[in-house]
Amino acid sequence: MMVRQNFLIAVLFGMILSGLIYLNNIQCSCNQQITEQGFNCSQQITEQGIIKPKWKQKIFGLRSTPGLLYNQPSVLVGRTDVASVSPWSAPIIWEGNFDSTLIDSIYKQQNLTIATTVFALGKYTRFVKDFLESAEQHYFVGFRVHYYLFTDQPESVPEVKMGENRSLTVQNVPSLNRWQDISMSRMEKLENLIENELVNEADYIFCLDIDTKFYGRWGAETLGRLVGVIHPWFFDAPRSQFTYERRPESKAYIPAEEGDYYYAGAAFGGSLEDVHHLTKTCREQLNIDAANSIEAVWQEESHLNKYFLLNKPSKLLSPEYMWRDINEKAAQIKIVRFTNVPKNYAEVRPNP
């Protein structure tokens, strides 16, 4: 009996040891890929047990440059007219609550690439020149930026002089007859772009509307894992006035008593991994709605707001980063950084 027990104990010990060795090999393989290639292996084990590195993931602390001079921060002095943090402790970025000298010195050490996407279909190509020229003056100045322009009229894209480490790639896409379809198709195209081209090329991505113009700094203070921009028409409104999708039949549905902020569909961004999950989820929800013959009231923006309700942004940008019109003023807006440009929607859109 004793011999049999000893035998069983030896077998059990051997099985445990083999399992530990296997897990250690998996961990070592993952660690090696992180060290040598900069990949994050978390959640990348396939059904076949093969680790497939996917996301370009740089790991950095917030390292300051030795000897850098900047204004002394204070825990007692700051803006009192606006909230600077969300209920889930995500910062809300306003003029006066960050130091551009300090934050640029931190992020420029990381040698980042920021992918930036815009869509210019039909008559919207007329906005490309102002967008790019103003971006070259104000948008991530001193950083490596790669613009991706989706258009059905590549021959109409004007030449714009790019600065050092700045580039433009034009992607030809089919024309669409409804502006609503153009809006809804963006999520799928962004998802595919991240998977097929950006995965080893960029660190962050921002998805912006083309009928816009930069008037002030948009820089490293906006970087985060998942970044939403508070809509300029609703930043001072109660949630009862938000134009969420209110029909329960839609996957974008948000009940009247729920909601944090109303986010602009004209600007959002973050890390590749987080924005990929956002675009994939919204694309799937849009497809389900289409199969059920329902279209959310504000198409992709409605689904974006539903996503941000369930997946809280790690950083929020104030309406300075997506204002209504350069000629409009509000007491809380100390600087207009990025804004819609005036236009006749009936004239530029393919359908009313």
C-alpha positions as a printed Julia matrix, in Angstrom:
352×3 Matrix{Float64}:
   0.0    0.0     0.0
   2.82   2.39    0.97
   4.64   1.74   -2.33
   1.46   2.48   -4.29
   0.91   5.74   -2.41
   4.49   6.81   -3.03
   4.09   6.01   -6.72
   0.91   8.11   -7.01
   2.56  10.99   -5.17
   5.53  10.85   -7.55
   3.23  10.86  -10.61
   1.23  13.81   -9.25
   4.4   15.73   -8.46
   5.69  15.1   -11.98
   2.47  16.41  -13.54
   2.59  19.57  -11.43
   6.25  20.14  -12.29
   5.58  19.69  -16.02
   2.75  22.21  -15.85
   4.9   24.77  -14.09
   7.67  24.35  -16.66
   5.15  24.84  -19.51
   3.72  28.0   -17.96
   7.21  29.35  -17.34
   8.13  28.79  -21.0
   5.0   30.64  -22.1
   5.84  33.56  -19.79
   9.46  33.66  -20.95
   8.36  33.67  -24.59
   5.97  36.52  -23.89
   8.58  38.49  -21.96
  11.14  37.98  -24.72
   8.72  39.35  -27.31
   7.97  42.37  -25.13
  11.68  43.07  -24.65
  12.85  42.52  -28.21
   9.86  43.73  -30.22
   7.93  46.06  -27.92
   4.75  43.98  -28.04
   2.21  43.47  -25.31
   1.29  39.78  -25.21
  -1.72  40.09  -22.9
  -4.79  38.35  -24.32
  -2.91  37.36  -27.47
  -2.93  33.56  -26.97
  -4.97  31.97  -29.76
  -7.22  28.92  -29.53
  -4.27  26.86  -30.79
  -2.13  28.07  -27.88
   0.11  30.19  -30.11
   1.11  33.61  -28.83
   0.57  36.18  -31.59
   2.07  39.59  -30.76
  -0.23  42.26  -32.09
  -0.06  45.74  -30.64
   2.95  48.0   -30.74
   3.21  48.8   -27.04
   5.87  51.08  -25.64
   6.22  51.12  -21.87
   7.42  54.42  -20.46
   7.17  56.28  -17.2
   6.48  60.01  -17.16
  10.16  60.92  -17.22
  11.02  64.6   -17.1
  14.08  66.14  -18.74
  16.84  66.95  -16.21
  17.24  70.7   -15.73
  13.92  71.57  -17.39
  12.44  74.82  -16.05
   8.68  75.28  -15.76
   6.17  76.98  -13.48
   5.76  75.51  -10.02
   2.5   73.5    -9.8
   0.05  74.12   -6.98
  -2.64  72.05   -5.29
  -4.35  75.25   -4.11
  -4.45  77.38   -7.25
  -6.34  76.37  -10.37
  -9.49  76.9   -12.38
 -12.67  77.05  -10.35
 -15.14  77.68  -13.18
 -14.95  74.17  -14.68
 -14.53  70.58  -13.53
 -11.06  69.17  -14.16
 -11.8   65.54  -13.34
 -14.64  63.15  -14.15
 -16.53  61.08  -11.54
 -14.28  58.1   -12.44
 -11.12  60.2   -11.9
 -10.28  60.76  -15.57
  -8.73  64.19  -16.21
 -10.7   66.75  -18.22
  -8.25  68.9   -20.2
  -8.84  72.66  -20.15
  -6.6   75.63  -20.74
  -4.83  76.33  -17.46
  -4.65  72.8   -16.05
  -1.51  71.54  -17.83
   1.99  72.84  -18.54
   2.8   72.48  -22.24
   6.57  72.8   -21.7
   6.62  69.97  -19.18
   4.23  67.63  -20.93
   5.96  68.02  -24.3
   9.35  67.27  -22.75
   7.95  64.05  -21.27
   6.33  62.69  -24.43
   8.91  63.82  -26.99
  11.43  61.48  -25.35
   9.22  58.54  -26.31
   9.66  58.93  -30.09
   5.94  58.51  -30.7
   4.0   58.29  -33.95
   0.47  59.69  -33.98
  -1.77  58.41  -36.78
  -4.56  60.82  -37.7
  -7.52  59.9   -39.91
  -9.94  62.12  -41.82
 -12.64  61.4   -44.42
 -13.25  63.72  -47.38
 -15.87  62.33  -49.75
 -17.67  64.3   -52.44
 -17.6   68.06  -51.91
 -15.86  67.66  -48.57
 -12.52  67.66  -50.39
 -12.78  71.47  -50.3
 -11.94  71.35  -46.58
  -8.7   69.35  -46.94
  -6.34  72.26  -47.54
  -7.39  74.33  -44.51
  -7.45  71.27  -42.28
  -3.93  70.14  -43.19
  -2.36  73.61  -43.27
  -3.8   74.51  -39.87
  -2.83  71.1   -38.46
   0.76  71.65  -39.54
   0.77  74.85  -37.49
  -0.94  73.59  -34.31
  -1.39  69.8   -34.18
   1.28  67.78  -32.33
   3.99  70.19  -33.42
   7.41  68.55  -33.05
   5.97  65.02  -33.09
   5.88  62.39  -35.83
   2.41  62.56  -37.42
   1.02  60.41  -40.24
  -2.25  61.63  -41.76
  -4.54  59.12  -43.47
  -7.05  60.75  -45.81
  -9.95  58.62  -47.07
 -11.51  60.07  -50.23
 -13.39  59.12  -53.39
 -11.59  61.9   -55.28
  -7.85  61.44  -54.76
  -7.15  63.66  -57.76
  -8.78  66.59  -55.9
  -6.5   66.39  -52.87
  -4.35  69.56  -52.87
  -0.63  69.56  -52.26
   0.18  70.77  -48.77
   3.75  71.23  -47.57
   4.46  68.88  -44.68
   6.98  69.51  -41.93
   9.76  67.19  -40.84
   8.49  63.75  -39.75
   5.03  64.55  -41.11
   3.41  62.57  -43.94
   0.11  62.08  -45.76
  -1.3   58.85  -47.2
  -4.38  59.08  -49.44
  -6.73  56.08  -49.35
  -9.18  55.72  -52.25
 -12.68  54.65  -51.13
 -15.99  54.26  -53.02
 -18.49  57.1   -53.24
 -21.68  56.87  -51.19
 -25.06  58.46  -51.86
 -26.04  59.34  -48.28
 -24.01  61.3   -45.74
 -25.44  58.97  -43.11
 -23.81  56.02  -44.89
 -20.51  57.9   -45.03
 -20.74  58.45  -41.29
 -21.61  54.83  -40.52
 -18.88  53.39  -42.76
 -16.06  55.12  -40.91
 -15.87  52.65  -38.03
 -15.24  49.67  -40.32
 -12.57  51.53  -42.3
 -10.81  52.64  -39.13
 -10.91  49.11  -37.74
  -9.33  47.74  -40.92
  -6.71  50.5   -41.07
  -5.54  49.74  -37.54
  -5.39  45.98  -38.18
  -3.72  46.1   -41.59
  -1.44  49.15  -41.55
  -1.05  50.83  -38.18
  -0.43  47.87  -35.9
   3.37  48.17  -36.14
   3.56  51.76  -37.33
   1.83  54.04  -34.8
   1.49  54.46  -31.06
  -1.69  56.56  -30.89
  -4.5   57.42  -33.27
  -6.94  60.33  -33.48
 -10.0   60.23  -35.72
 -11.12  63.73  -36.76
 -13.68  65.35  -39.05
 -12.3   67.09  -42.13
 -14.68  70.09  -42.12
 -12.69  71.6   -39.28
  -9.75  73.89  -38.63
  -7.1   74.26  -35.93
  -6.67  77.64  -34.24
  -4.58  76.67  -31.22
  -2.37  74.02  -29.71
  -3.46  70.37  -29.78
  -0.57  68.46  -28.25
   0.66  65.74  -25.94
  -1.78  66.76  -23.2
  -4.44  64.91  -25.25
  -2.69  61.53  -25.25
  -4.32  58.68  -23.35
  -5.54  55.11  -23.74
  -9.11  56.13  -24.63
  -9.88  59.78  -25.32
 -13.3   61.38  -25.78
 -14.14  65.0   -26.59
 -17.05  66.68  -24.82
 -19.54  67.97  -27.41
 -19.63  71.79  -27.64
 -23.42  71.98  -27.83
 -24.06  69.99  -24.65
 -21.16  70.66  -22.26
 -23.37  72.86  -20.08
 -26.65  70.96  -20.57
 -28.41  68.38  -18.36
 -28.45  64.8   -19.65
 -32.18  65.09  -20.34
 -31.26  67.34  -23.28
 -28.61  65.01  -24.72
 -29.49  63.67  -28.16
 -28.75  60.05  -27.28
 -30.52  57.27  -29.16
 -33.7   56.74  -27.12
 -35.29  53.81  -28.97
 -34.72  50.51  -27.13
 -34.66  48.67  -30.47
 -31.26  50.19  -31.31
 -27.95  48.9   -29.93
 -27.07  52.56  -29.29
 -29.99  52.97  -26.87
 -29.33  54.92  -23.67
 -32.2   55.3   -21.18
 -33.26  58.81  -20.14
 -31.85  58.44  -16.62
 -28.39  57.32  -17.8
 -25.41  59.05  -19.38
 -22.27  60.91  -18.29
 -21.4   63.47  -20.96
 -22.39  63.85  -24.59
 -19.34  63.13  -26.74
 -18.57  64.51  -30.18
 -18.26  62.03  -33.03
 -16.03  64.54  -34.8
 -13.01  63.75  -32.62
 -11.9   60.75  -30.57
  -8.72  58.76  -30.14
  -6.33  56.85  -27.93
  -3.99  53.88  -28.13
  -4.29  51.56  -31.13
  -5.58  48.7   -29.0
  -8.29  50.74  -27.31
  -9.46  52.52  -30.45
  -9.49  49.23  -32.33
 -11.81  47.76  -29.7
 -14.0   50.87  -29.95
 -14.28  50.79  -33.74
 -14.83  47.02  -33.84
 -17.59  47.21  -31.23
 -19.33  50.15  -32.89
 -19.08  48.48  -36.3
 -20.68  45.32  -34.93
 -23.47  47.3   -33.26
 -24.09  49.31  -36.44
 -24.38  46.06  -38.41
 -26.88  44.63  -35.93
 -28.98  47.77  -36.2
 -28.82  47.61  -40.0
 -29.96  43.97  -39.96
 -32.91  45.06  -37.82
 -33.71  47.98  -40.17
 -32.96  50.67  -37.62
 -30.56  53.61  -37.88
 -29.47  55.42  -34.73
 -30.45  59.07  -34.61
 -26.87  60.31  -35.07
 -25.4   57.17  -36.66
 -21.84  56.49  -35.46
 -21.95  59.31  -32.9
 -24.87  57.6   -31.16
 -22.95  54.33  -31.0
 -19.81  56.17  -29.85
 -21.76  57.64  -26.93
 -23.1   54.21  -26.0
 -19.57  52.8   -26.11
 -18.2   55.59  -23.88
 -21.03  55.06  -21.41
 -19.96  51.43  -20.92
 -16.22  51.91  -21.52
 -15.24  55.11  -19.72
 -12.6   57.25  -21.45
  -9.3   57.51  -19.59
  -9.04  61.17  -20.6
 -11.65  63.74  -21.64
 -10.95  66.8   -23.77
 -12.95  69.94  -23.07
 -14.94  71.68  -25.85
 -11.8   73.75  -26.55
 -10.81  70.73  -28.65
 -14.04  70.67  -30.72
 -15.74  74.04  -30.65
 -18.86  75.11  -32.54
 -17.57  78.1   -34.48
 -14.52  80.32  -34.13
 -16.84  83.36  -33.95
 -18.88  82.03  -31.01
 -17.83  82.68  -27.44
 -18.49  81.09  -24.05
 -17.17  82.19  -20.68
 -15.57  78.8   -19.95
 -13.73  78.62  -23.29
 -10.47  80.51  -22.78
  -9.03  79.32  -26.1
 -10.51  77.74  -29.22
  -8.12  75.04  -30.4
 -10.15  73.13  -32.98
 -13.51  74.0   -34.46
 -16.09  73.23  -37.09
 -16.02  75.58  -40.06
 -19.22  77.3   -41.25
 -20.84  75.57  -44.2
 -24.13  75.06  -46.02
 -24.92  71.42  -45.24
 -27.57  71.26  -47.94
 -24.93  72.23  -50.49
 -22.0   70.04  -49.42
 -23.83  66.87  -48.44
 -24.92  64.35  -51.1
 -28.45  64.25  -49.66
 -30.51  66.49  -47.31
